[in-house]
Amino acid sequence: MADSRPISRRKVLGVLGCAASASAAASASAAASASPAARESPAHAQAAAAPPDQPRPLTPDSADTGSLYPGIERLADRSGFSASFLGDRWSSVDDYRTEGRKLLLRALGYNPPPVDPRPEVVSRVDLGGVIREKILFSTTPEFRVPAYVHVPKDRNGRLPAVVDLHSHGGMFVFGKEKVIDFGVNHPAMVEYQKENYAGRPTATELARRGYVVITIDAFPFGERRLMMDEDLKHGWDRSKYTLQDVRMLNAKCREKESAVVKSLTYAGATWPGVVAWDDMRTVDYLVTRPEVDPARIGCCGVSMGGWRSLLLSGLDDRIAAGCVAGFMSTVRPMIRRHMETHSFVHFIPGLHEYLDLPDVVALRAPKPLLVLQCKQDGLFPPEGMQEAVRKIAAIYHKGGAPDAFVGKFYDVPHRFDVPMQEDAFTWFDRYLK
């Protein structure tokens, strides 16, 4: 007998749900039994996959940044060194210097509170014609910086002085020692000095010629170097390191460059800012020495030392004569193929929207400047080196002191060899003696 009771809404929905489930199961079973060819049909794959990449031309750029280079080049083209003295903005070199230094210091991103140097003499050695002191002095509340000071014994009154700025060269274990001949040198320094200074360290030679010479350990080199926990077994005394120890520890330091940069950034500082600040504070200490004439101070260096000299010469009016060796180029042509050849310390964020490297060193105009370039230098593009010299010359000409700048090229690789040194020291004699 048929059930004449009305069917509830819940029962209707239940029946429909069962039917839908049965239908779905049947469809799934049919799909599972379909042939692989049917399941992977072009229409099916096209519906399920992501759309294809947008087409773009693939042409070799021979650039350090590969396929990113064209876009980076366009960014560079948009930035026109708006604060350069060669633009229409400036008629006064004094105004250019004031504004340019503000921009540079802001980009360096490091402005610790001033401190008394509080120098401490650690050792003092009579070398015959020269006294060599090892000292410590403060550049910030956080840093005590080790340095060597060479003082000629034969003097009447105050002497000219040179801040000798050591290079990088992938050699972190030693810093200030790179430019000093101790008579008996570590084998790593014998190799380094032969390759970079033709076996004649510059600080020792300048002291022999009658200059007070100071050279510090830049951060993080020499006695300010990085050591990882697993390497502490080697100890801190470098005189006990073998040549193999030095090579291994240097490799560790090189691997950690990016970690140093990141850590300083989170600490509210920059690596180039720390280095430049310490070099300026070195001049603070130097002018307190009774042997030094504060009106006759020069600076020099090669490679990273040249970069340090570039910054110190541009930033500090107390540098009466600045010499930059083996580090000068316009930055634009460097972007394609000369990024991997340089350390992180050479890159100042935000600076090159406003100033090129020639603009930076020429902030010292009209004070004397010597730039020594190596034609076979693989760290810089030849066209960038040539253009840099032309730009500096143009700035000095516009500033009314065309004879105060000298730019010279030598047909040698990246180094500060004896002929280059002779030209630099003769030039120092002209302006500092």
C-alpha positions as CSV (number, residue, x, y, z in Angstrom):
1,M,0.0,0.0,0.0
2,A,1.4,3.4,-1.0
3,D,2.5,5.8,1.7
4,S,0.2,8.8,1.4
5,R,2.1,10.9,4.0
6,P,3.6,14.2,2.7
7,I,7.4,14.1,1.9
8,S,9.5,16.4,4.1
9,R,11.9,19.0,2.7
10,R,14.8,17.3,4.5
11,K,14.0,14.0,2.9
12,V,13.9,15.6,-0.6
13,L,17.3,17.3,-0.1
14,G,18.7,14.0,1.2
15,V,17.6,12.1,-1.9
16,L,19.0,14.8,-4.2
17,G,22.3,14.7,-2.3
18,C,22.6,11.0,-2.7
19,A,21.9,11.3,-6.4
20,A,24.6,14.0,-6.8
21,S,27.2,11.9,-4.9
22,A,26.4,9.0,-7.1
23,S,26.8,11.1,-10.2
24,A,30.1,12.5,-9.1
25,A,31.4,9.1,-8.2
26,A,30.4,7.8,-11.7
27,S,32.1,10.8,-13.3
28,A,35.3,10.2,-11.3
29,S,35.2,6.5,-12.2
30,A,34.8,7.4,-15.9
31,A,37.7,9.8,-15.8
32,A,39.9,7.2,-14.1
33,S,39.1,4.7,-16.7
34,A,39.8,7.1,-19.6
35,S,43.0,6.7,-21.6
36,P,46.1,8.6,-20.6
37,A,46.0,10.4,-23.9
38,A,42.5,11.7,-23.2
39,R,43.5,12.8,-19.7
40,E,46.5,14.8,-21.1
41,S,44.9,16.3,-24.1
42,P,46.2,19.8,-25.1
43,A,42.9,21.4,-24.2
44,H,43.0,19.9,-20.7
45,A,46.7,20.9,-20.1
46,Q,46.1,24.5,-21.3
47,A,43.1,24.9,-19.0
48,A,45.0,23.6,-16.0
49,A,48.5,25.2,-16.4
50,A,49.8,28.8,-15.8
51,P,49.9,31.0,-18.8
52,P,53.2,31.2,-20.7
53,D,55.8,33.8,-19.8
54,Q,55.7,37.1,-21.6
55,P,58.2,36.9,-24.6
56,R,61.4,38.9,-24.3
57,P,64.5,39.0,-26.5
58,L,67.4,37.0,-25.1
59,T,70.6,38.6,-26.2
60,P,74.0,38.3,-24.4
61,D,75.1,41.4,-22.4
62,S,78.4,40.2,-21.1
63,A,77.4,41.9,-17.9
64,D,78.0,41.0,-14.2
65,T,74.2,41.1,-13.7
66,G,73.3,39.1,-16.8
67,S,69.7,39.7,-18.1
68,L,69.1,42.3,-15.3
69,Y,71.7,44.7,-16.8
70,P,69.5,46.5,-19.4
71,G,67.0,47.6,-16.7
72,I,69.8,48.6,-14.3
73,E,71.4,50.6,-17.2
74,R,68.2,52.5,-17.7
75,L,68.1,53.3,-14.0
76,A,71.6,54.7,-14.3
77,D,70.7,56.8,-17.3
78,R,67.9,58.4,-15.3
79,S,70.4,59.5,-12.6
80,G,72.5,62.5,-13.9
81,F,74.8,63.4,-11.0
82,S,72.7,66.4,-10.2
83,A,75.1,67.9,-7.7
84,S,78.2,67.8,-9.9
85,F,80.1,71.1,-10.1
86,L,80.0,70.6,-13.9
87,G,76.3,71.2,-14.0
88,D,74.6,74.6,-14.3
89,R,73.7,74.6,-10.6
90,W,77.0,75.9,-9.3
91,S,79.1,79.0,-9.9
92,S,81.0,79.0,-6.6
93,V,83.3,76.1,-5.8
94,D,82.8,76.8,-2.1
95,D,79.1,76.3,-2.4
96,Y,79.6,73.1,-4.3
97,R,82.0,71.8,-1.7
98,T,79.7,72.6,1.2
99,E,76.6,70.9,-0.4
100,G,78.6,68.0,-1.9
101,R,80.1,67.1,1.5
102,K,76.7,67.2,3.1
103,L,75.4,64.8,0.5
104,L,78.4,62.5,0.8
105,L,78.3,62.4,4.6
106,R,74.5,61.7,4.5
107,A,75.1,58.8,2.1
108,L,77.9,57.4,4.2
109,G,75.3,57.0,7.0
110,Y,77.6,57.2,10.0
111,N,78.0,60.0,12.4
112,P,79.1,58.9,15.9
113,P,79.5,61.4,18.7
114,P,82.9,63.1,18.9
115,V,85.5,61.7,21.3
116,D,88.9,62.6,22.7
117,P,91.5,60.4,20.9
118,R,93.0,59.4,24.3
119,P,96.2,58.1,22.6
120,E,98.2,55.3,24.3
121,V,101.7,54.4,23.2
122,V,102.0,50.6,23.2
123,S,105.6,50.4,22.0
124,R,108.4,52.6,20.8
125,V,111.4,51.5,18.7
126,D,114.4,53.5,17.7
127,L,115.2,52.5,14.1
128,G,118.2,54.9,13.7
129,G,116.9,57.8,11.7
130,V,113.3,57.2,12.6
131,I,111.2,56.4,15.7
132,R,108.4,54.0,15.2
133,E,105.5,54.0,17.7
134,K,102.7,51.6,18.0
135,I,99.6,53.4,19.4
136,L,96.0,53.0,20.2
137,F,93.5,55.9,19.9
138,S,89.7,56.4,19.9
139,T,87.7,57.3,16.8
140,T,84.3,56.7,18.4
141,P,83.0,55.7,21.9
142,E,83.1,52.1,20.6
143,F,86.4,51.8,18.7
144,R,90.0,51.9,19.9
145,V,92.1,51.9,16.7
146,P,95.6,50.5,16.4
147,A,98.2,52.4,14.4
148,Y,101.8,52.9,13.6
149,V,103.4,56.3,13.6
150,H,106.9,56.9,12.1
151,V,108.6,60.1,13.2
152,P,112.0,61.2,11.7
153,K,114.6,62.0,14.3
154,D,116.3,64.7,12.3
155,R,114.1,67.7,12.4
156,N,114.1,71.4,13.1
157,G,110.6,72.4,14.1
158,R,107.4,70.8,12.9
159,L,107.4,68.3,10.0
160,P,105.0,67.6,7.1
161,A,102.9,64.4,7.6
162,V,101.2,61.8,5.5
163,V,98.3,59.6,6.3
164,D,99.2,56.4,4.5
165,L,96.0,54.4,3.8
166,H,96.5,50.6,3.3
167,S,94.8,48.6,0.6
168,H,92.4,45.6,0.6
169,G,93.8,43.0,-1.9
170,G,91.8,40.3,-0.2
171,M,94.2,40.4,2.7
172,F,92.3,40.9,5.9
173,V,94.7,39.3,8.4
174,F,97.1,42.3,7.9
175,G,96.2,46.0,7.5
176,K,98.6,48.7,8.5
177,E,101.6,46.3,8.1
178,K,101.0,46.3,4.3
179,V,102.8,49.7,4.0
180,I,105.6,49.1,6.5
181,D,109.0,47.4,6.2
182,F,109.8,45.9,9.7
183,G,113.1,44.5,8.5
184,V,111.9,41.0,9.1
185,N,108.4,40.7,7.6
186,H,105.8,37.9,7.7
187,P,106.0,35.8,4.5
188,A,102.5,36.8,3.6
189,M,103.6,40.5,3.7
190,V,106.7,39.8,1.7
191,E,104.5,38.4,-1.1
192,Y,101.9,41.2,-0.7
193,Q,104.3,44.0,-0.7
194,K,106.2,42.6,-3.7
195,E,102.9,42.4,-5.7
196,N,101.3,45.7,-4.7
197,Y,104.2,48.0,-3.8
198,A,107.1,46.6,-5.9
199,G,108.7,45.5,-2.6
200,R,108.9,49.0,-1.3
201,P,106.3,49.8,1.4
202,T,105.3,53.4,1.2
203,A,105.1,54.4,4.9
204,T,108.7,53.3,5.6
205,E,109.9,55.2,2.5
206,L,108.1,58.4,3.3
207,A,109.5,58.4,6.8
208,R,113.0,58.0,5.4
209,R,112.3,61.1,3.3
210,G,111.4,63.3,6.3
211,Y,107.6,62.8,6.8
212,V,105.8,61.9,9.9
213,V,103.6,59.0,8.7
214,I,100.6,57.4,10.4
215,T,98.8,54.3,9.2
216,I,95.9,52.6,10.9
217,D,94.0,49.3,10.6
218,A,90.9,50.0,8.6
219,F,87.8,48.1,9.8
220,P,87.9,45.0,9.7
221,F,91.6,44.5,8.9
222,G,94.7,43.6,10.8
223,E,94.1,43.8,14.6
224,R,90.5,44.6,13.9
225,R,89.9,41.5,11.8
226,L,87.1,39.0,12.0
227,M,87.7,35.5,13.5
228,M,85.1,32.8,13.6
229,D,84.7,30.5,16.6
230,E,86.1,27.5,14.8
231,D,89.3,29.4,14.0
232,L,90.1,30.6,17.6
233,K,92.4,27.7,18.0
234,H,94.9,29.5,15.8
235,G,95.2,32.3,18.4
236,W,95.4,36.1,17.8
237,D,99.2,36.5,17.5
238,R,99.8,36.8,13.7
239,S,103.5,36.2,14.1
240,K,102.7,32.6,14.8
241,Y,100.6,32.1,11.7
242,T,102.0,30.0,8.9
243,L,101.4,31.2,5.3
244,Q,98.7,28.5,5.0
245,D,97.0,29.9,8.2
246,V,96.9,33.3,6.7
247,R,95.4,32.1,3.4
248,M,92.8,30.1,5.2
249,L,91.8,32.9,7.6
250,N,91.7,35.4,4.8
251,A,89.3,33.2,2.9
252,K,87.0,33.1,5.9
253,C,87.1,36.9,6.1
254,R,86.3,37.2,2.4
255,E,83.3,34.9,2.8
256,K,82.0,37.1,5.6
257,E,82.1,40.4,3.8
258,S,78.3,40.3,3.2
259,A,77.6,39.4,6.8
260,V,79.7,42.4,7.9
261,V,77.7,44.7,5.6
262,K,74.4,43.3,6.8
263,S,75.3,43.5,10.5
264,L,76.5,47.1,10.2
265,T,73.3,48.0,8.4
266,Y,71.2,46.7,11.2
267,A,73.5,48.5,13.7
268,G,72.6,51.8,11.9
269,A,76.0,52.2,10.2
270,T,77.7,51.4,6.8
271,W,81.0,49.8,6.1
272,P,82.3,52.7,4.0
273,G,81.0,55.1,6.6
274,V,83.0,53.5,9.4
275,V,86.2,53.4,7.2
276,A,85.9,57.1,6.2
277,W,85.1,58.2,9.7
278,D,88.1,56.5,11.2
279,D,90.4,58.0,8.5
280,M,89.1,61.5,9.3
281,R,89.5,60.9,13.1
282,T,93.1,59.8,12.3
283,V,93.7,63.4,11.1
284,D,92.2,64.6,14.4
285,Y,94.8,62.6,16.3
286,L,97.7,63.5,13.9
287,V,97.3,67.3,14.4
288,T,97.7,66.8,18.2
289,R,101.3,65.5,17.7
290,P,103.9,68.2,18.5
291,E,106.1,67.0,15.7
292,V,103.4,67.6,13.0
293,D,102.7,70.8,11.1
294,P,98.9,70.8,10.8
295,A,99.1,72.9,7.7
296,R,101.2,70.3,5.8
297,I,99.3,67.1,5.9
298,G,98.9,64.8,2.9
299,C,97.3,61.4,2.3
300,C,97.9,58.6,-0.2
301,G,97.0,55.0,-0.9
302,V,96.5,52.4,-3.7
303,S,93.4,50.3,-4.5
304,M,91.2,50.4,-1.5
305,G,93.8,52.8,0.0
306,G,93.2,55.0,-3.1
307,W,89.5,54.8,-2.5
308,R,90.1,55.8,1.2
309,S,92.3,58.7,-0.1
310,L,89.6,59.7,-2.5
311,L,87.1,60.1,0.3
312,L,89.5,61.7,2.8
313,S,90.8,64.1,0.2
314,G,87.2,65.1,-0.7
315,L,85.9,65.4,2.9
316,D,88.7,66.9,5.0
317,D,90.1,70.4,4.4
318,R,93.1,69.6,6.6
319,I,94.5,67.4,3.8
320,A,96.7,69.9,2.0
321,A,97.8,67.4,-0.7
322,G,95.8,64.3,-1.7
323,C,97.2,61.4,-3.8
324,V,94.9,58.7,-5.2
325,A,96.6,55.7,-6.8
326,G,94.9,52.8,-8.6
327,F,91.3,53.8,-7.8
328,M,89.6,56.2,-10.1
329,S,86.8,55.9,-12.7
330,T,83.4,57.2,-13.6
331,V,80.9,54.8,-12.2
332,R,78.6,54.3,-15.2
333,P,80.9,52.2,-17.4
334,M,81.8,50.1,-14.3
335,I,78.2,48.7,-14.0
336,R,78.5,46.3,-16.9
337,R,81.6,44.4,-16.1
338,H,83.4,45.7,-13.0
339,M,81.1,44.9,-10.1
340,E,82.5,41.5,-9.2
341,T,86.0,43.0,-9.1
342,H,85.3,45.2,-6.1
343,S,84.6,44.8,-2.4
344,F,81.4,45.8,-0.7
345,V,83.3,48.6,1.0
346,H,83.5,50.6,-2.3
347,F,79.7,51.0,-2.6
348,I,77.9,53.9,-0.9
349,P,74.1,53.6,-1.2
350,G,72.3,56.6,-2.8
351,L,75.5,58.6,-3.5
352,H,75.6,58.3,-7.3
353,E,72.3,59.9,-7.9
354,Y,74.1,63.1,-7.0
355,L,77.9,62.7,-7.4
356,D,80.2,60.6,-9.5
357,L,83.6,59.4,-8.0
358,P,85.5,62.3,-9.8
359,D,83.0,64.7,-8.3
360,V,83.7,63.3,-4.8
361,V,87.5,63.7,-4.9
362,A,87.1,67.1,-6.6
363,L,85.2,68.4,-3.5
364,R,88.7,69.4,-2.4
365,A,89.2,71.8,-5.3
366,P,91.1,74.1,-5.6
367,K,93.5,72.2,-3.2
368,P,96.2,70.1,-4.9
369,L,95.3,66.6,-6.1
370,L,97.3,63.9,-7.8
371,V,95.6,60.8,-9.5
372,L,97.8,58.0,-10.6
373,Q,96.2,55.4,-12.9
374,C,97.3,52.0,-14.2
375,K,96.6,51.4,-17.9
376,Q,96.5,47.6,-17.4
377,D,94.3,47.8,-14.4
378,G,91.6,45.1,-14.7
379,L,89.5,46.6,-11.8
380,F,88.3,49.5,-13.9
381,P,87.2,50.1,-17.5
382,P,89.8,52.1,-19.5
383,E,87.1,54.5,-20.7
384,G,86.0,55.1,-17.2
385,M,89.5,55.9,-16.0
386,Q,90.1,58.3,-18.9
387,E,86.7,60.0,-18.4
388,A,87.4,60.5,-14.7
389,V,90.6,62.4,-15.3
390,R,88.8,64.6,-17.9
391,K,86.0,65.3,-15.4
392,I,88.4,66.2,-12.5
393,A,90.4,68.4,-14.8
394,A,87.2,70.2,-15.9
395,I,86.1,70.8,-12.3
396,Y,89.5,72.2,-11.4
397,H,89.4,74.4,-14.5
398,K,85.9,75.7,-13.7
399,G,87.1,76.2,-10.1
400,G,89.9,78.4,-11.2
401,A,92.8,76.1,-10.3
402,P,93.7,74.0,-13.4
403,D,97.3,73.6,-12.4
404,A,96.4,72.1,-9.0
405,F,95.3,68.8,-10.5
406,V,97.6,66.3,-12.1
407,G,96.4,63.0,-13.6
408,K,99.0,60.4,-14.9
409,F,98.8,57.0,-16.5
410,Y,101.4,54.2,-16.2
411,D,101.5,51.1,-18.5
412,V,101.4,48.7,-15.6
413,P,98.8,46.4,-13.9
414,H,97.0,47.4,-10.6
415,R,99.8,48.4,-8.2
416,F,101.7,51.3,-6.7
417,D,105.2,50.6,-8.0
418,V,108.4,52.5,-7.5
419,P,108.1,54.9,-10.5
420,M,104.6,55.8,-9.4
421,Q,105.8,56.2,-5.8
422,E,108.7,58.5,-6.9
423,D,106.2,60.7,-8.8
424,A,103.9,60.8,-5.8
425,F,106.7,61.6,-3.3
426,T,108.2,64.3,-5.5
427,W,104.7,65.8,-5.7
428,F,104.3,65.7,-1.9
429,D,107.7,67.5,-1.6
430,R,106.4,70.2,-3.9
431,Y,103.3,70.9,-1.8
432,L,104.2,69.9,1.7
433,K,107.9,70.8,2.2
